């Protein structure tokens, strides 16, 4: 997977922050779109997003951002189950600063904001949205705040 990923990283390095120009990595359980400071993941219908799948996403984040702070946006277009333990695992990665969940489904948003959020160590760095644009604005703001606090 790392050879496959390395080719995409080379493309991502030259990818300006532009919604029309991004790199997509297709995985067996979904796809990941790489932007300058964040990843947007769209999982396949009906999967169980568990710790082993999350490990692959964390690997991508580690390889692409190489220690630079970044955010993860889960764009829940499809219906699937999430093992909340993925948030405990994600919290161990120091450069993953922010997680956003986007869904048009009321039940999905409620589960994310009540159950899933409780498993993430920093509840202030986890937010649920109905619109992807709102999530992107929020993660950019949180990353900027994080950068300002670390300087």
C-alpha angles and dihedrals in degrees: 000000000000093000089050090047094047091061090054092046090057088054092045093053089064094041112111119210095273126130091218094052114054141123121249124200115200115213129182090255101038144314135283124208114204119215128174097273105007148038124229114203127195112189125207121259115273100008126135107234101213139164094279092054091044089052089061091052091048089050090054091049091049093049097043101042097032097204096326114128113260143168134231122218119193105204100196101200091143130051116252141139124259125206101219090214087080087077093056088050092047093050089065091066106089098201095050096090105164139029125194129183120204123194139148089206115096094209093050091050092047093051091047094048096045111028106021095041090056091062095054112089097222108046089183089064095053122076138164124220141180094212129052092217090058091050092050092050091049096048091048090051092048092048090051090050090049091051091049092052093050096052 
